[in-house]
Amino acid sequence: MKRSESRESAFLLLFEASFSDIPDKEAILSASSEVGEILTDDYSVGVFSGVIDHQEQIDAEIAKHSLKWNTKRLSRVVLTALRIAIYESQFLGLDLSVAINEAVELIKKYDTQKAASFANGILGGFAKEEV
């Protein structure tokens, strides 16, 4: 599985998890493998688990850079993609420009160009702080 495909699988798992206040990682992974709608590999499961485990810290970064936007107002698609980008860059050491590009592409696929531009702005603010 290509890295972008693994990332998209993690995105889909996290999107599903976003509908629960306290997501049960094992139940979500089990259901996705039983149904077979979301193919997973070690990377996608690792990103899925890592984002959930560090969600509070990741969401604090998103809130800091979302400029007057409460994270509860962000679409689930945007929020999920932002979480993955920040997790991959902060915890996995993925080059931030790659993480931003991948997040924007996911948002373009599952949301709108306007949402992708908005997310790009949030991640741009995050990138400026990281330099």
C-alpha positions as CSV (number, residue, x, y, z in Angstrom):
1,M,0.0,0.0,0.0
2,K,1.4,3.5,-0.9
3,R,1.9,5.9,1.9
4,S,-0.8,8.2,0.6
5,E,-3.2,5.2,0.6
6,S,-2.3,4.3,4.1
7,R,-2.8,7.9,5.2
8,E,-6.2,7.9,3.5
9,S,-7.1,4.7,5.4
10,A,-6.1,6.4,8.7
11,F,-8.2,9.4,7.7
12,L,-11.3,7.2,7.1
13,L,-10.8,5.4,10.4
14,L,-10.3,8.7,12.3
15,F,-13.3,10.3,10.5
16,E,-15.4,7.3,11.7
17,A,-13.9,7.7,15.2
18,S,-14.8,11.4,15.2
19,F,-18.5,10.5,15.7
20,S,-17.8,9.2,19.2
21,D,-16.8,11.1,22.3
22,I,-14.4,8.4,23.4
23,P,-13.6,6.3,20.4
24,D,-12.9,2.6,21.0
25,K,-9.9,2.1,18.7
26,E,-10.1,-1.7,18.8
27,A,-13.8,-1.8,17.9
28,I,-13.3,0.6,15.0
29,L,-10.4,-1.4,13.7
30,S,-12.3,-4.6,14.1
31,A,-15.4,-3.3,12.4
32,S,-13.4,-1.9,9.5
33,S,-11.6,-5.2,8.9
34,E,-14.9,-7.2,9.2
35,V,-16.7,-5.1,6.6
36,G,-13.6,-4.7,4.5
37,E,-14.4,-1.1,3.4
38,I,-11.2,0.3,4.8
39,L,-8.0,-1.5,4.0
40,T,-5.3,-1.0,6.7
41,D,-1.6,-1.6,7.1
42,D,0.8,-0.9,9.9
43,Y,1.2,2.7,9.0
44,S,-2.5,3.5,8.8
45,V,-3.2,1.8,12.1
46,G,-0.2,3.5,13.7
47,V,-1.4,7.0,12.5
48,F,-5.0,6.2,13.6
49,S,-3.9,5.1,17.1
50,G,-1.3,7.9,17.4
51,V,-3.8,10.6,16.6
52,I,-6.3,9.3,19.1
53,D,-3.6,8.9,21.8
54,H,-2.3,12.5,21.3
55,Q,-5.6,14.1,20.2
56,E,-5.8,16.6,23.1
57,Q,-2.3,17.9,22.4
58,I,-2.9,18.0,18.6
59,D,-6.2,19.8,19.0
60,A,-4.5,22.4,21.2
61,E,-2.2,23.2,18.3
62,I,-5.1,23.4,15.9
63,A,-7.0,25.7,18.2
64,K,-3.9,27.9,18.6
65,H,-3.7,28.5,14.8
66,S,-7.3,28.5,13.8
67,L,-7.7,32.2,14.5
68,K,-11.0,32.9,16.1
69,W,-12.5,29.6,14.9
70,N,-13.5,27.1,17.6
71,T,-12.4,23.6,16.5
72,K,-16.0,22.5,17.1
73,R,-16.9,24.7,14.1
74,L,-14.5,22.9,11.7
75,S,-15.9,20.2,9.5
76,R,-15.0,16.7,10.6
77,V,-13.1,16.3,7.3
78,V,-10.9,19.4,7.9
79,L,-10.3,18.5,11.6
80,T,-9.4,14.9,10.8
81,A,-6.9,16.0,8.0
82,L,-5.4,18.6,10.3
83,R,-4.9,16.1,13.1
84,I,-3.1,13.7,10.8
85,A,-0.8,16.4,9.4
86,I,0.2,17.7,12.8
87,Y,0.6,14.1,14.2
88,E,2.8,13.0,11.2
89,S,5.0,16.1,11.4
90,Q,5.3,16.3,15.2
91,F,5.4,12.7,16.2
92,L,6.6,10.8,13.1
93,G,9.0,13.5,11.8
94,L,7.4,13.7,8.4
95,D,8.5,16.9,6.5
96,L,5.9,19.5,7.3
97,S,5.5,20.6,3.7
98,V,4.6,17.0,2.8
99,A,2.2,16.7,5.7
100,I,0.5,20.0,4.7
101,N,0.2,18.9,1.0
102,E,-1.2,15.5,1.9
103,A,-3.8,17.1,4.3
104,V,-4.9,19.6,1.6
105,E,-5.3,16.8,-1.0
106,L,-7.4,14.7,1.4
107,I,-9.6,17.8,2.1
108,K,-10.0,18.5,-1.6
109,K,-11.1,14.9,-2.1
110,Y,-13.7,14.8,0.7
111,D,-14.7,18.4,1.2
112,T,-14.4,21.7,-0.8
113,Q,-11.5,23.8,-2.2
114,K,-12.5,26.5,0.2
115,A,-12.1,24.1,3.1
116,A,-8.8,23.0,1.8
117,S,-7.6,26.6,1.5
118,F,-8.8,27.3,5.1
119,A,-6.9,24.2,6.4
120,N,-3.8,25.3,4.4
121,G,-3.9,28.6,6.3
122,I,-4.1,26.9,9.7
123,L,-1.2,24.6,8.8
124,G,0.8,27.5,7.4
125,G,0.5,29.2,10.8
126,F,1.6,26.0,12.5
127,A,4.5,25.7,10.0
128,K,5.7,29.3,10.8
129,E,5.8,28.4,14.5
130,E,7.7,25.2,13.9
131,V,10.6,27.0,12.0
